[in-house]
Every structure is written in structure tokens, then in C-alpha cells.
Amino acid sequence: MTEEKTEVGFPFPRRAFLRGAAFAAVAGPGWLGSRAVAASGTAVEAASAQVPEWIAPGKLRWVWALWEPFALYRRGGYGAGIGDGHATGHWVRRWYDRMHGGEILDKLAAAGVNLVTTHFYKGFGLKAEAEEMARAADFTRRAHARGIRVLGYHQFSTVVYETMLDEVPNLEEWIQRGPDGSLKTYGSASWRWSACPTHDDFIAYLKRVVDRCLLEADMDGVEFDGTSYECWCPRCTELFCEYLAKNNSDPLDRFGLPHFRHVRIPPVRDARDPLWQEWSRFRIDVMGRRLREMREYVHRKKPGAAMVTYEDCARLWRKDRTRLLPDAGDYLDMAVAESHEMPQVLNGQLVTKIRHLKEGTAIGQIALSTDWITTVSGKIELPNNAKPVELDMAECLACGGHVCTATWALRSGDRRDGSAFFEQPEFHAALKRYMGFSRDHEALYVGSRPCANIWVYHDPWSLAFDHDTAYNSVLGMEQALLGRIAYRVAKPAHLSDLGSRDVLIVASQTCLSDEICAAIGAAAARGCGVLVTGPTAAYDQDFRERDADPLAAVKTHPRVRYLQKCPGRTPQPDYSAGKWMRATMPAASAGILKIVRGLAGEGLAAELEGGDALQPLTFVDVYRQGQGSTAHVIWYGDGEPKDLRLRVAPWAATGTATLHSPHLAGPMALSRGDDGWIALPTTFGRYAAVHFAG
């Protein structure tokens, strides 16, 4: 096969992903919009920009089917796929071989699974991984025979030099460098070097791997992991200086420099340093360009194949918010949403991956959530009962029908007999219950378009540069809403569409551009209710303090409420100590809900009553389908969900109401009271989908 060499360039303005293609990617009237937008400045045929038709709400049910080749377990002595990390035991080969066998595939297909991710390229190289690639191709053939699509796992950056040097003698030339010139590695794994995406030869090599995956192994898509980039090599320094010159015509004004010819990449994070800020934007441009290029290549090589990789979403377990990927959906076909937030109630607080799924909806993409259950100390473990795995799958469905996922299914746990975790009776029953329900009730999700009219604004630069203030405030607002009121994540693209039915929450988003401030003001002028809190817009998009409040006039509008202190902000002692943020219900949650309800002039799309007054342990959302609408309710507590009442606005749903649940033998008719409220039965279990026929 012929290698394709490409030249990386950076013609995009630094804020390109806040307009053009990025706006169009999420600005459609529904969840998915057109989803057929080419990257700004890139000559991509319209057909190649189409998301494959098989990727749609409610259509996909996924498990992890080994994204590590056996060699990685042996070389590293540890494996994420092994429940307790012991990857060197003699029993591991039995488990690994069995996970590729027909019996496992039969059980998965019978449970309703129709999509898996399996190993293909981990960075050992085409030569070293040839045997395992052949095994993956055989696995794919047998999965297809059972109606299961297969994504081929690919490492985007890390390479194992001990084998790759056999193929690429000059491998060191591809590798990212630290500030001191040292080779960048994957954490402490010194044998895994990290390749730099600016190197055309490296990208050409990845394309050869993609060829083998799609054309020889006949896989249905490429799933890229390891989309990491932070390089201080001379090439990146030169490209960064060129980028600075192209995007900053007056360097004296902001940088105090006459030119950028001698600039070096800042060695450490400093959100106040304008060079570090531009370094963040430069990295986004590099990754966006390369991933859009790979997406176009995947589509061209095999029409109908998918490009799957990470969305850029703030994570609780990341100390600082360093944005790396575009705030858009035009570089991928399905968004991987990795988190450490498998749903659970931890120390009385609700932990949920809802925010990751809503991020996918906000950028117009289906999300495939790979998440892990985390203890108070931060240790990742396998669940010890079926509740968290049922809630995990329920959240995928309740957010409009994202990929129903079971990351845990094929792990070994503490068994040494070659069995999969999902084969334990309790977990097998949970997998069949939810995957089977999803399979049998696709009509509740296909074509889902979100109805929620409460929006929580996620500003990219506020979250990137002032994470401590901006994300803590957003997190608390979302925590207060998710158990009571249906809400959505708002991106810059959404602001121009908000009107009298909507409420926009701008919670201490400190680093707003003039354009965003104007868009908020215009939304208020159209009748959108707006809640502004704290030091919102105290700085511009470059974290420079303003001398006047650009929202001063907006705050006087009758449809706008301004609170000097953000009621969503919560104490975060772990974060202050250098750990992670915790999902915490703000003490002022009742006040937040009261203000939101007061601003919702045309009513709330969906709301829920019942449960504990402070931490209700519930979730509610509502979506339209082609025929009717569906409201979704989750119960995170123990025992039966008592005294829960649902209300959906007439403009969001009409007609007769029928409740469906994986925990019921069949549908159940419901009736609305004169006040519009529907009493939910105590027997619906952990998840209920209430369908409205009109």
C-alpha cells in the first residue's frame, strides 16, 4: 500500500473552533443536527464528512473486548483489562484466549451486544503485532457473523521502541520531547515513547495501520486512544513561533514583545502567561488538524467506517483543565467519554457520568462512555454488586440513547479460571436486562432530540484558564439540577438559538470574549432567562482583567438575575490539596432551583419531585423522537423509589403516557393529574422511560 505524506500547517485563526464548522456542528435544531460539516479551511468532500448511518441514538450496545494485545500485559506486568492488575500470571493466557472465543461472542450477542472494541495496534509496530492483528481480524469475522460490529483500538501516540526500532530505525526523530530535551514517555513506562503528531512520517505510518485495520481486518472503525500532545522539540518550537506570528499581529500589546523569533515554549503550566495560553491554542489546532485528517482518511478508505476518539470534557479527576481537543464534533464520528465516574452514591454525594454524556450531545455526537468506579481514596475498582453497572447503562439510555456500555464486562476480576466478569450470575443478569431492553425498545431513542430548555454554559477559555473557579461553579449548578430539572450543556454555538422558552446559566465563567458577552446579551433581548453569577466576564478570553463590566447593561434586563456569589460553588479541600474535584451538592441548591423555575417563563421541559430534599438521588431528562417524546428517570437510591412525580411541559410532550423499564415485564399506562404531574410507580426499579404518544 502506498504511504500518503501530508504537510501540517496552521492557517486557522486561534479561535477557529468557536465559529464556522464548530458552530455548524452543534447548531442544528436537534441533537445530531446535520452532522455533515467539513473542517474550516479543509477541502473535505461532503460525503466524507457524514457520520456513518449505523451510529445513531439507541442503536448501539457496546462492551470492551480487549484493547490490549497480550504482549502489553507481558511487557508491562500490569493490565488495565485484568481486574486486579496482575497480568503476568500463568492463568492470564487462558483468560485472554477465551475472550476471543465463540462462546463469549455468543453470550454477548444473546445479551444484545452489537458493538465491541478490540485490540489492533498498541504501538509495538505492524511487524511485531502482525500475529495479534491476524487474530483480531479472525475475531472480527466471527463477530460479524453474529451481528456485532468491531472497532479496532489504536494508540495514537505511544510507541514501544524496543520493537518499533526494527521497522523505524530513526524512531527517535518522531518522539515528543520534554522541556529539557528528554524523550517523552507514557508516564513511568520508559519503554513507551510518545510520538509527535506534527511529524508527517509518523502520521503516514498510522495511516498504514488504518489501512490494515479497515481493508485487511475488515473492522468497522478506528478507535484512537492516547491523543496526547505536549512537545518541546525544535520542530514544535519553530511551528509554535510561526503560529504566534500568524495569529498575533501586534505582539507588543499582549506579550510585550516586538516579535516571536526567539520565543520558546513555556516549560510549565501558567494560565496567566499569554505564551502558555497560546501554546494551549496551538496544541488544539495541531490535534484538530490531524484528527480531521485521519477522519477524512478513514471515510475515504472505507465508506461507512467510523473515526472514534475522545471528546474534550472537563474531568473531576484531572487537577487542572488543559484543553487539548477541539470544542466541536467535526473531527470524529463517535465520542469516547472516559471518566472515573461510574454512577454511585459516595459519602452521601451522587457521582455520575451524566456530564460526559451531555458533552457528547452538546457537540452533536453519540458518546461511548468508558468509565470506572472510584473509591473515596481514588482507587479504581470493579463493582462489587450489580447496582452501579445497571445505573451505568441506565445513564446511557436516559441521556437520549447514547451507546449502552459495559466497560467492565470482559475483565477477569479476581477469577483465575479464564472467565469474564460478566459471566458471574448477578452481572450477567444485569447485562442481559439492560442490553436486551435497549435492543427491544430502540424506538424510545432513535432520532432523539433534546427538549431541555435549561442550559448550563461551558465557556472553553474560562474552563481552560480558570478551572478552579469556572468548573467548580458549573459542577455545582449541574449537581443541583440533574435530580430535579432537565438541562443541557450550552456551547458558544448554542447562544444564538436561545429564546423566550430557554434559561441560560452562566456560572462564574470568568474569561469571556466580547463576542460571547454580546451573544448573552442578545439572548436576553430575545426573552431568554439568564442567571449570571460571580465574576463572570471579569476577564477577556485571554485572562486579562477588564476595566468595565461588559454585562453591566445585560444584568439590568428584567429576564436576567445576577448573583454576586455563585451558589453552585462548593468547598473543594481535595482539589486545593492537589487532588481532584468532588461532585458535591451545593448547600444553596434549593435557591438555585427556585431562581431557575422563576426564569422559565414557559415552564420547564421536564421536572421531578420526590426523594431527599437536599440530595434527591434522581435524574430526569426528556427527548423528542419522530413520533412522540420520551422522558427518562433514574433512581440512584436503595430500595424502591417512593413518591416520585414527573411533569413534562405540554410543548415538550403530549398524548398518552406509557412507562417502560428493564425491571418490568411489560409497559404500564400512566395518567396525568389536572396539574400535569404524573405519579411514578414504586416498581420501576432503577430506570424508567416514560413515552408520550403525541
N, C-alpha and C positions, 0 to 999 in steps of 0.2 A: 504494500500500500504506500502511496506517495505521501510524504510528510508535507504539511502545509506550514509555511513560516509566515508569521504576521508581525507587523510592526506596531508596537504600542505607542500611542501618542495621547496627549491630554488637551484636546481642543475645547473641552467642556468648561464653561464658567463654573466656579466653585460651588454655586448653588443650583446647578442644573437639575439636580434631582428633586428640587422643590417646585419645578414647573415643567412644562412640556410633557414628555412621556410619563413622568412620575405622577403629575396631576391627572392625566387622562387615565392612567392605570387604575385609579381608585375613584374617579369622579362620576362613574356611571350611576344610574338610578338604583341599582341593586347591588348585591354583594359582589358579583363577578363582573358587572359592567360588560364592556365589550371584551376585555382581557385580550385584546389583539393589537397592542401598541408597540411600535418599534422604539428602540432606544434613541434618544435625541442625538442627532448628528451621526447616526449609524445607518448605513444603507442595508436594511434588512427587509426582505420581501414580506408582504403582509402575511402570506401563508405560513412562513417560518415563525411568525410571532404568535400564532394561535396556540393556545393551550390544548393538548390532546383531549378529544371528546370524552375519553373514559375517566378523566379526572373531573368529578362533579360532586356536589354535596350529596351525602347519603349513599354514595355508590361504592365506597372503599372501606375494607376491613383488613387491617394490617397486623402482622407480627414481625418481630425481628427474627431472622433465620440465619444468624451468624454473620456478622460483618467483619469478623477477624478470621484470617486464614490460620491454619494450625501452627504454621511457622511462627506467628507472632506470640502465641502462648508459650511456645518453647523458648524463643529467644528472650522474651521479656520476663518470663517466670511469673507472670500475672496476667489475668484476662478479665476484662470488663464483662465478658459473657459468662464467666464462671461465678456462680452465686457468691462464693466466699473468697474469690480471688486466687485460689490455689490452682494454677494452670499447669503445673509440672508433674502432677501425679500420674501414675501409670493408667489410671481409670479414664483420664481425660480423652484419650483416643477413642475409647468405646463410646463415650458421650458424643464426641464430635462426629464420628461416623454415623451414629444412629440418627443424629439431627438431619442428616442428608437423605435418610431412607424413606421408602414409600409409606411405611406405617405412620410416620409423623405427618407426612403430607396428606395422607388420607384423613387423619384425625383433624387436621387444620381445616381441610376442605369441608368436612362434615360439620364443623362448628360454624362455618360461614365465612371463613377467611378467604379473601380473593386477591391479596397483595402481600408480598413479603420483600424484605431487603436481605440479600445475602452477599457474602464476600466476593470481591472480584480483584481489586487492586489495592494493596496496602502500602505500597512503596518499596517492596523488595525488588520489583522490576518485572518486565514482561518475560524475561528468561527464567528468573528464579521462581516466579509464580505460575509458570505455564501449566504445571500439573494441576494446581488448585483451580486455575481458570477453566481447565477442561472439566474438572469436577463440577464447578459452578454452572457450566454450560449444560452438563447432563442433568443437574438438579433443575435447571430452568426448563428443559424439555419435559421432564416428568411433572413439574409444577403446572406447566401449560396444559398438559393432558388432563389435569384436574380442575382447570378453570382458574388457576392462580397466576396472576402477573408477578413478574420479578424485577426488582430494581437492583442494579449492580452497584455495590458500595465501592466508592473510590476515595482514596486520600488525595486531597487537592495539593497539599504542601509537603508533608513529611516523606522522606525517602530513607531507606535503610542502606547506608553507604557500603556496608560490608558485602552486599550482593549487587547493588546498583553499579558499583565501580567496574564490574565485569562487562557491563553494557556501555557505560558512560565514563570513560577514563578521566574526563575533565569535569566530573560532577561538582567539584568544589566551586566551579565558576557559577553554578546555578543557585548556590546556597545563600540564604539571608545571613546578614552579619549583625552582630551587636555593636553598640557604640564604640567598643574597644577593638573592633575588627574580628572578634572571635566568631566562629561558626554558630549559628542559632540552632538549637535542638528542641525537641519536643519535651519540655520540662526537664527532668533529670535523666531522661533516656538519651544518653550521649551518642548512642548508635543510630538515633533517628534524627537526621538533619532536616531542616525546614527550607524548602526551595522557594525562590523568589519569583512571584508572578510577573515581574517585569521582563524576565528572560524569555525571549521568543523560542529558543530551543527547548526549554522546559515545557512550555505550553504545547509545542509541536509533539513532544513525547506524550503528554497527556492525551492528545488527540489520537495518537496511535492506540493508546489503551482504550479509548472510547470506541474506536473502530472495531477492535476485537470484541468488546462488550456487546455492542449493538448488532454487528454484522455476523460475527462468528458464533458468539454465545446466544444470540437472538434474545437478549434481555429487553425489557420494556422501558428502560430508562436508566439514567446515571444519577446516583445519589452521591454528591460530593460532601465529604466531611473534611474538617481541618482547613477551612477557609480562613487561614490566619496570615497576616502580613504586617511585619514591623521590622524593616530592614534599614541598616545604616551603611550599606555598601556604597562604594564610589558611584556606581551607576544610579542608584536610587537618589543619592545626594545631587547628582547632576540633573536628573529628571525633576526633582523637587524644586531646584533653583529655577528651572525653566517654567515650571508650573507657577511659582510665585511671580515671576516676571510677566507671564501672560495674564494673570488674574488680579494683579495689583499695580495699577498704572502710576500711583503716587505713593511709593513706599515710605517717604518721609512722614506722611500724615499719620499712618498707623504704626509703622515699625521704627520710625526714627532713623531709617537707613536711606542712603542715596541710591542704592542698588542692592541686588541679591547675589552678586557674583561670588562672594566669599562665604556665603551662608552655609552652615552645616545643620543637619537635622538635630533638633533638641534631643539630648540623651535621656531625659526623664520627663514624665508627665507633669505639666504645669498649665492648668486650664486658663491662667491669666496671661500666659506667654502667647503673643499673637503668632509667633512662628510655630508653636506647638498646635495652636488651633488650625492653622493652615496645613500642618502636617496631617492632622486628622482628616481634613477635607481631601487632601491629596490621596490618602490611602483609600478613601471611599471611591474616588474616581478610578483609581487603579483596579480595585476589586470589581467595581461595577462594570468597567470596560471588559475585563477578562471574563467575567461570568456571563455577560450578554453575548460575548463572542462564543463561549462554549455552548450556550443555549442555542444560538443560531446553528452551530456546527452539529449539535445533536439532532435538531429538527431536519437539517439538510441531509444528514447521513441516513436517517431512518425516520421518515414521516410517521407521526403518531407516537414516537418515543418522547420521554419526558426528561427534562432537566430539573433535578430536585436538589435543593440545598437550603441553607439556613436563612430564615428571616432575621432581621436585626431587631431584637427586642430586649428591653431592659430586664435584667435578671436579678433576683434578690441575692443570689449567691456570688455576684460579682461586686467587689468592693467599689470599684469606680466604673463609671459608664463611659467607655471608649468606643464610640460608634465606629464600625468598620465597613458595614454593608449599606447599600442604598436604602433610603426610606421609601421604597417603592416595590412594586411587584413585577417589574418588567424584565428581570434577569433570571426568572425561574418559573417553573410550571406548577410546582407544589412546594410549599414552605415547610422545612423541618423546624419544629419548635421544641428545642431541647430545654429542659428545666429540671430543677431539683424539687419541684412542687407537685409530686403526685398527691392528690387530694387526701387530706386528713385533718383531724382536729388535734392541734398540738398545743399543749399548755393552755387550753381553752380558746385558742385562736384558730380561725379557719384558714387552712393552707389550700390553695387552689391553683391550677394551671389556666384558669379562665382567661387571664390577661394575655397569655401567649396565643390562645386560640383567637381571641378578639383582635390581636395584632394581625394575624393572617387575614381575617375578614376585612380589616381596615385597608390592607394593601391589595385586596381583591383576589386572594389566593386561598385554596384549600390548605389547611395545616395538617401535617403529620407530626404528632407530638410524641417525642421520645423523652419520657420523664422518669424520675427516680424518687423513691420515698426516702426522706431525710430525717434523721433523728435530731433531738434538741442540740446535740453536740456537733451536728453537721455531717455525721457519718451516713453513707449511703447503704441501705439495706434492702433486701427483698421483703415484701409484705408478709406478715405472719397470719393473715386471715383474708377472707375474700372481700371485705368491705372496701378497702382502698382501691382494689382493682376494678370493682364494679363502679365505684364513683369515678374512677379514671375514664372508663369507657362512657359512662353517662355524660360526663362533661363534653366529650367529643360530639355526642349527639345533641346535647342541649344548646350548643352554640351554633346550631344550624346545620349540623351534619358534616362536620369535619371528619377526616379519616378516623374510624374507630380503631384505637391502637391498643396493643398489649405488648409493650416492650419486654416485659418480664417472662413471657410465655416459654421460651426455649432455654432459659437459663437452667443451670443444674441445681442451684441451691446447695443444700448440704448433702445431697444424694451422691452416691458413688457407683450407681448401678446402670448408668447410661440413660437415665430417664430425664424427661424435660419437666420443668417446674409446673407447667400447665397440666401435666398428667396426674398430679395429685387430685383426688376426687373433688375437693372443695373448689379448687381453682379451675379445674376442667368444667365443672358445672357453671361457674361464673362466666367463663369464656363462651360457652355454648349459649348461655342465656342472653348475653348482650350482643354477641356477634350474630346469633340467629335472629334476634329481634330486629337488628339493623337490616339484615338481609330480607326479612319478611315484611318490613314496613318502610321500604325506600321512599314510598310516596309521601311520607311525612317530612322528607328532607330535600328531595330532588327539586332543583330550581329555587332553593331558599333565598329570600331577600330580606335583610334585617328590617324590622319595623321600629326598633327602639328609637325614641326621639330625645333621649338624654345623651349628651356627648361629653366625654372627658378628653380634653385636648392634650395631645402629646407633642410638645414642641421639640424638634430634633436637636437644636443647639442648646436649649435650656437643659435637656436631659444629658447632653454630652458634656457640657462645660460646668454646669452647676447641679450635678446629680444629687448631691446631699439635700439640697433644698427642693428642687423640682420634682424628683422622683418620689421622695418621701411624701410630698403633698399629694401627688397623683395617686399613689398607692393607698393612702388613707381614704381618699374620696371614693375610689373604686371599691374598697373594702366595705364602706358604708352602704354603697348602692347595691352590690351584687346579690344580697339576700332579700332585697325589698323592691327594687326598681330596675327594669330592663335598661341597659345602657350600651353605648358603643364607644369605641376609640375613635377620636377625630384626628385626622392628619391635616396639614395645610391645605391639601386638595379639597377637603370637605367644606371648608369655611364658606365658600361662595355659594353653596347649595342650601345653607341653613335658612329657615324661615320661621313663620309665626307658630308653627307646631313644635319647634325644637327648643331645647335648652342646652346651652354650651357652658361647660365648667372649665375655667382657666385657673388652675390651682397653682399659684406661685410659680408660673412659667416665666422665669426671670429674664431670659435672653431672647427677646422677641425683636424681629426686624420691623422696620416701618411698614412694610407691605402686610405683614401679619396683623399688626395693630390696626391698620386700615381695614383689613378683612373682618376683624372682630367688630369694629365699629359699623361696617356695612351690614353685617348680620343683625346687629341690634336694631339698625334702622329699618330692616325688613320685618321686624317684630319678633326676632329670636330672643328668648330669655337668656341672659348671660349672668353667670356668677363668677366674679373675679376676686381672687384672694391674694393677700400678702404682697410681696414685692414684684408682682407680675409686671414685666416690661421695664423694670428699673434699669436694665442694661439693654444694649442692642445685641444683634446676633453675634457680635464679636466680643461680648462680655465687657463692653465699655459702658461705664455709668453714664446715664443720660442726665442732662441738666433740666429737663422738663418732662412731665408725665405725658406720654403720647396718648394715654387712655383717659386723660382728665375729663374731656367732654363726654366720652362714652359712659363714664361712671355716673353721670347725671341723668342718663336716659331712664325713663320710667320702667323699662323692661330689664334694667341692669341692677344687680346687687353687688356692692363691693364690701368685702370684709378685710379689715386691716391685718388681722391674724388669720392664718389658714386653719380652719377647723379639722382639716384632714391630716395635718402634720402630727406625727406621733413620736414619742421618745424612742430613740434607737441606740441604746447603750452598746450593743454588739457591733453595730456599724461604726460608732465612734471609736471603738477599741480595735478597729481594723478588720472586722469580720464582715458579716452580710446583713442586709436589711431583713427585718422580720415583718411578715404580714400581720398587722395589728389593727384591731377595730378602734377608731378614734373615739375618745370619750364624748365628743360632740356629735356623734352620728345622728342622733335624733334631730338636732338642729339642722344638720345638712339636709336630711330628708324633708324637713318642713320647708326649707327655702326652695328646694328643687320642686316640690309639689306646688308651691306658690307661684313659681315661674312658669310652670307647664300650663299655659292658658287653655290649651285644647285637650288637656288631660294627658296622662301617662300611657304609653303604648301598652305596658303590662306592669302590674304591681302585685305584691304578695303580702299577706298578713299572716301572723302567727309565729310560733317559735319564741325563743328568748328575746326579750326586748332589746338587749344590747348586742348580742351575737346570735342572730336567728338561726344560723346553720342551714341556710336555704340559698337557693339561686333561682332566678326567673329570667326568661327571655322570650321573645316572640318573633316569628318569621312568616313571611308570606310564601306560598307556593303557587303553582299555576292555578289550582282550584282550591281556594280557601287559605287558611292560615293555621299555624301551629304554635302554641305556647308551650314552653318547656320549664319544668320544675324539678329541682334536685333537693333531696333531704339528706343532709350530712350527719344528722344526729343518730343516736341509738334508739332502738325500739321503733314504734310506729309514729309517723308524722301526724300529730294531732292538731286540730283546729287551724289548719291552713286554708286560706281563702285566696282565690285568684280573681283578678279583674283585668280584662283586656279592653282597650278603648274601642268604641264602635268603628272608628276609622281604620283600626288595625285588624279587626276580625268581626265577622258577623255569622249568623246561621247557627245551626245546632252544634252542640259541643259534645265530643266523644273522647274519653280518656283511654290511652293505650300505655301499657307498661310491660317491661320484661318480666315483672313479678306477678302479672295477672294472666289467667288462662285465656282471656278474651277482652274485647273492648267493653267500656262501661259508659252508658249515656249519663250526661250531666245536665243540670238545669241552672240557669241564671236567676238570681233573685231580682226583684224590682230595682234594686240599687246597682245591678250589674255584676255583683260579686257571685262567685261560684265556690261552694264548699267542696273541698277535695276530700275524697275518702281516705281513711287511715290505712287502707290496704295496698296503696300503690307502691310501697317499697321505697327504693332509693330514687327512682326516676319516673316521671310521668310526662307524656306528650299529649297535650290536650288539643285536639284538632277541631277547627271550626269550619263547617262545610261551605259557608258563603264567602 
